[in-house]
Amino acid sequence: MLYRGLSIAHFVVAAPLVLLSTFFGLVLAPILAAGPVWLCILGSQLWDGSDPRLCLRIRITHAFSLFFAALLCAFGLWALQAGERSAAHGGGLLSTWGLIPLGIGGLLGLLAVFTLLLVRPVSIARSAA
C-alpha cells in the first residue's frame, strides 16, 4: 500500500512538470520532459514494487532529483530577491515568478526525500533448485 501511494505521488508531481516543459517551446520540450516522463515510469514500477533493481533506480533518480530541486529552489530565491530589488526601483511586475521554481523545487525535493526514506530493497527468496 505504501508503494502505491508513492506511485501516485510520482504521477501527481510528474504530470504538471511534463506540461510545464512545453512552456519553453516545442524544440526544448522533449529534452525537458525526459525527467518527468522517467518519474512516471518509476511511478508505474513502484505500483507493483517487485523489481529487485527498483531500489537502485530510485536512489539514483532521486539523488539527481534532490540536486535539481536544490537548483530550482536557489533560482527561485534569487528571482524573488531580484524582483524585490526591481520593485524598489519602480518595477517588479514579474517578481512573483520566482515562486514557480521555488514551489516546483520544494515539491520535487519533498518527493525525493520521502521516496528515499520509504523505499527499501526487496529481498528475493532463492529457490531450492
Backbone as a ProteinNet text record, in pm:
[ID]
protein_1_A
[PRIMARY]
MLYRGLSIAHFVVAAPLVLLSTFFGLVLAPILAAGPVWLCILGSQLWDGSDPRLCLRIRITHAFSLFFAALLCAFGLWALQAGERSAAHGGGLLSTWGLIPLGIGGLLGLLAVFTLLLVRPVSIARSAA
[TERTIARY]
82.5	0	86.2	200.4	290.1	347.2	387.2	442.8	338.5	214.3	109	86.8	94.8	83.8	200.3	322.1	437.4	425	367.4	345.3	252.3	145.3	50.5	118	199.3	270	365.1	429.9	518.4	439.8	321.9	240.5	187.9	150	97.1	205.4	328.4	436.9	481.1	487	541.7	446.3	316.9	222.4	229	227.3	241.5	378.8	481.8	615.2	626	556.9	554.7	486.8	375.9	306.9	390.1	459	540.3	660	707.8	822.2	786.3	659.8	619.8	614	622.7	623.4	743.6	853.3	975.3	982.1	876.6	872.3	881.5	838.8	836.5	975.1	1072.2	1207.1	1270.8	1252.8	1312.4	1223.9	1097.7	1005.1	1048.3	1093.3	1135.4	1253.8	1342.7	1458.2	1414.9	1333.2	1290.7	1188.5	1114.8	1013	1070.4	1197.2	1256.2	1256	1288.2	1289.2	1151.6	1050	916	860.3	893.4	847.9	913.9	1041.4	1109	1044.9	1001.4	930.4	800.4	732.9	610.4	643	754.2	795	827.8	901.1	929.8	802.1	707.9	580.2	506.2	510.9	443.1	515.8	648	721.9	700.4	679.7	653.4	518.2	424.2	289.8	297.2	381.4	398.4	506.2	619	724.1	800.2	796	860.1	993	1033.7	1159.5	1276.5	1372	1483.2	1576	1580.8	1666.6	1596.4	1472.7	1394.7	1456	1506.3	1565	1686.3	1768.1	1884.4	1840.3	1743	1692.2	1635.4	1564.3	1502.3	1609.1	1709	1813.6	1891.1	1925.4	1998.2	1910.4	1786.5	1695.6	1670.3	1645.4	1610.5	1731.8	1851.4	1971	1982.4	1959	1956.5	1839.5	1725.7	1608.9	1636.9	1706.4	1741.7	1835.2	1927.4	2017.7	1940.4	1851.3	1773.2	1673.6	1621.5	1531.5	1606.2	1729.4	1809.8	1840.1	1870.4	1894	1768.8	1653	1528.4	1496.9	1516.3	1490.3	1585.9	1712.7	1810.1	1774	1734.1	1694.9	1568.9	1473.8	1351.6	1379.3	1466.2	1502.9	1576	1665.4	1736.2	1639.1	1540	1442	1355	1320.2	1241.8	1322.7	1449.8	1534.2	1552.9	1568.4	1582.1	1452.1	1339.2	1210.8	1192.4	1243	1234.8	1320.3	1440.4	1526.4	1462.4	1399	1334	1214	1140.3	1024.2	1067.7	1184.1	1234.3	1266.7	1288.4	1319.6	1200.7	1082.3	962.4	915.6	986.7	945.5	888.2	923.6	885.7	752.5	704.4	576.3	581.9	698	712.1	787.5	788.7	868.7	816.7	689.7	636.9	663	719.7	752.2	858.1	929	1025.2	960.5	831.3	760.8	740.3	737	714.5	831.1	957.1	1065	1083.5	1053.5	1064.3	963.6	841	739.1	766.5	808.8	840.1	959.3	1061.7	1178.2	1144.6	1059.9	1018.4	939.6	847.9	766.9	851.8	942.1	1030.6	1124.6	1173.2	1259.3	1187.1	1063.9	985.3	959.5	923.9	901.3	1028.1	1142.2	1268.1	1303.7	1288.9	1325.1	1234.1	1102.7	1011	1031	1058	1079.9	1207.7	1314.3	1439.8	1427.6	1345.2	1328.5	1239.6	1142	1042.1	1067.8	1141.6	1163.2	1285.4	1267.1	1373.3	1394.6	1514.1	1539.1	1445.3	1407.4	1318.1	1404.1	1375.8	1450.7	1386.2	1470.4	1422.1	1450.2	1346.3	1360.8	1430.5	1533.6	1606.6	1537.1	1529.9	1465.4	1561.1	1506.6	1586.5	1628.9	1648.6	1683.4	1824.7
-120.4	0	125.8	121.1	234.9	266.1	160.6	182.1	237.4	200.1	253.4	401.9	443.6	585.5	664.7	608.9	673.9	677.1	571.7	568.4	681.2	698.8	806.7	942.6	956.5	1082.7	1114	1011.5	1033.7	1087.2	1031.2	1079.3	1220.2	1248.5	1381.4	1488.9	1456.8	1553	1561.8	1448.3	1447.1	1503.8	1485.6	1531.2	1681.9	1765.7	1909.4	1947.4	1872.1	1902.4	1874.7	1773.1	1745.9	1861.4	1907.8	2021	2148.5	2169	2287.9	2287.7	2169.9	2163.1	2216.3	2213.4	2268.8	2421	2480.8	2626	2688	2614.2	2665	2639	2589.4	2568.4	2421.9	2391.5	2252.3	2197.9	2286.1	2239	2180.8	2248.1	2201.9	2105	2094.7	2012.2	1865.9	1800.4	1660.2	1643.8	1742.7	1734.2	1757.4	1860.4	1894.7	1796.4	1728.7	1634.7	1497.7	1474.1	1342.2	1306.2	1401.5	1374.7	1341.8	1424.6	1391	1260.8	1231.9	1104.8	988	1003.1	898.1	881.9	993.5	982.4	904.2	922.9	844.5	696.8	666.5	526.8	465.6	539.9	489.5	472.3	564	551.8	425.6	391.4	268.4	144.9	151.4	39	28.5	142.5	140.6	79.7	85.8	33	-113.5	-188.8	-330	-346.6	-280.4	-281.3	-410.2	-498.9	-629.1	-641.4	-539.8	-546.2	-527.9	-620.2	-607.8	-490	-444.4	-331	-197.2	-199.9	-77.5	16.7	-36	46.9	122.9	59.1	125.9	237.1	209.2	311.4	430.6	401.5	509	593	529.1	604.4	694.8	644.1	725.5	840.2	809	910.8	1020.3	982.5	1083	1156.8	1101.9	1180.4	1295.7	1266.2	1372.2	1467.2	1412.7	1497	1595.2	1550.5	1641.1	1751.8	1718.4	1818.3	1922.9	1877.6	1971.3	2049.2	1987.4	2059.6	2171.6	2144.6	2249.4	2362.6	2328.5	2432.1	2515.9	2450.1	2523.1	2614.8	2566.3	2649.9	2768.7	2744.7	2854.8	2958.4	2911	3004.2	3080.8	3012.6	3079.1	3187.3	3158.7	3260	3377.3	3346.8	3453	3540.6	3477.6	3554.2	3641	3589.6	3670.6	3789.9	3769	3879.9	3982.4	3934.2	4026.5	4104.2	4038.5	4107.1	4212.4	4183.7	4281.8	4404.5	4378.9	4492	4571.4	4502.8	4570.4	4651.9	4598.3	4670.7	4795.9	4792.3	4909.6	5024.4	4990.5	5092.2	5120.4	5081.2	5111.7	5001.7	4891.1	4779	4667.2	4545.4	4431	4368.9	4389.6	4330.1	4177.8	4123.3	3977.5	3920.6	3990.4	3946.6	3816.9	3788.2	3664.2	3541.6	3558.7	3442.9	3354.7	3406	3324.7	3218.9	3235.4	3134.6	3004.2	3012.3	2891.4	2793.4	2833.5	2735.7	2699.3	2792.3	2761.5	2653.8	2666.9	2566.5	2432.6	2434.6	2309.2	2240.2	2317.6	2259.7	2202.5	2272.5	2220.2	2092.2	2087.5	1966.9	1849.2	1875.9	1770.5	1722.1	1814.1	1775.8	1692.2	1730.2	1650.4	1510.2	1500.5	1368.3	1284.9	1345	1270.8	1225	1313.3	1277.5	1167	1182.9	1080.4	947.4	950.5	825.4	758.8	837.3	777.8	720.8	784	733.4	609.7	599.4	493.9	369.6	381	265	188.5	63.2	-26.6	-136.5	-194.1	-304.8	-421.9	-485.7	-601.7	-725.3	-805.1	-930.7	-1036.7	-1108.6	-1209.2	-1346.1	-1425	-1559.6	-1647.2	-1714.7	-1800.9	-1935.7	-1984.8	-2116	-2226.2	-2338.2	-2451.2	-2540.7	-2484.8	-2566.2	-2610.6
0	0	0	68.9	73.7	-64.3	-138	-271.4	-366.5	-348.9	-436.7	-410.9	-287	-256.3	-314.9	-305.7	-367.4	-519.4	-575.5	-719.2	-763.6	-691.3	-723.2	-705.1	-602	-579.3	-694.6	-749.7	-864.3	-983.8	-1007.5	-1119.2	-1093.4	-969.1	-935.4	-952.6	-920.1	-936.7	-1082.8	-1152.4	-1288.4	-1393	-1376.8	-1480	-1502.8	-1399.1	-1426	-1480.4	-1443.6	-1494.4	-1644.1	-1691.1	-1835.8	-1907.4	-1852.7	-1915.2	-1907.3	-1797.2	-1781.4	-1876.4	-1913.1	-2004.9	-2143.3	-2181.2	-2310.8	-2307.6	-2190.6	-2177.2	-2248.4	-2256.7	-2318.1	-2467.6	-2525.8	-2670.4	-2705.6	-2825.1	-2869	-2901.4	-2921.9	-2950.1	-2824.2	-2711.1	-2585.9	-2507.7	-2544.3	-2466.8	-2456.8	-2564.2	-2547.2	-2452.4	-2449.9	-2360.3	-2216.1	-2193.7	-2058.1	-2002	-2089.4	-2042.2	-2009.8	-2040.1	-2015.2	-1866.7	-1781.4	-1636.5	-1582.1	-1610.2	-1561.9	-1620.5	-1745.4	-1804	-1731.5	-1696.5	-1619.7	-1481.8	-1419.8	-1292.2	-1308.8	-1421	-1447.3	-1463.7	-1531.6	-1548.5	-1412.4	-1328.4	-1193.3	-1111.9	-1130.6	-1061	-1099.6	-1228.3	-1270.6	-1217.9	-1206.1	-1149	-998.1	-933.4	-788.6	-756.2	-849.7	-824.5	-785.7	-856.4	-823.9	-716.4	-732.9	-631.9	-616.9	-717.2	-700.7	-773.6	-848.1	-921.2	-825	-823.9	-729.3	-759.9	-884.7	-920.7	-902.5	-858.8	-844.3	-741.2	-633.3	-527.9	-580.4	-661.1	-719	-813.9	-898.9	-991.2	-915.2	-809.3	-731.3	-661.6	-605.8	-535.9	-630.6	-748	-845	-893.5	-928.9	-981.5	-879.5	-756.8	-657.1	-601.6	-619.1	-588.6	-688.7	-817.3	-917.8	-893.3	-851.4	-824.5	-711.5	-608.4	-498.5	-546.4	-635.2	-690	-769.4	-858.4	-938.3	-852.8	-748.4	-658.3	-586.4	-544.7	-479.9	-577.6	-702.9	-803.5	-828.3	-838.4	-860.1	-742.3	-621.2	-503.4	-498.7	-529.7	-530	-636.4	-755	-860.5	-821.3	-758.7	-714.5	-611.9	-515.9	-416.4	-480.9	-575.1	-645.8	-724.4	-790	-867.3	-776.4	-660	-566.1	-515.4	-487.9	-443.3	-555.4	-679.2	-791.8	-812.5	-793	-804.3	-696.9	-577.7	-469	-500.1	-553.5	-593.1	-706.5	-799.4	-910.7	-862.4	-767.1	-713.8	-637.6	-578.4	-507.1	-603.1	-729.5	-830.2	-921.2	-882.6	-959.7	-1052	-1063	-1149.1	-1064.4	-1098.6	-1016.7	-1049.9	-1173.7	-1209.6	-1212.4	-1244.1	-1252.4	-1133.2	-1023.5	-909.2	-847.9	-861.5	-802.1	-888.2	-1006.5	-1089.9	-1025.1	-929.7	-856.9	-770.2	-742.8	-663.5	-741.1	-874.3	-955.4	-939.8	-967.9	-947	-800.2	-710.6	-568.3	-528.4	-575.1	-544.1	-608.9	-735.7	-805.2	-739.9	-706	-639.5	-503	-428.7	-298	-310.1	-405.5	-425.6	-473.3	-566.9	-616.1	-505.9	-424.6	-313.2	-208.7	-177.1	-81.9	-134	-262.3	-321.4	-313.4	-345.5	-343.7	-202.2	-105.3	32.4	85.3	67.3	117.6	46.8	-82.8	-154.7	-108.4	-91.5	-44.6	96.3	179.4	316.4	323.1	234.7	247.5	163.3	55.2	-31.7	16.4	36.9	82.9	-20.5	-21.6	-116.8	-92.3	-201.7	-195.1	-180.8	-81.5	-67.5	-155.4	-226.6	-319.4	-259.3	-249.1	-196.3	-300.4	-259.1	-352.4	-360.7	-480.3	-498.5	-454.3	-419.8	-370.2	-484.9	-602.1	-719.7	-720.9
[MASK]
+++++++++++++++++++++++++++++++++++++++++++++++++++++++++++++++++++++++++++++++++++++++++++++++++++++++++++++++++++++++++++++++++

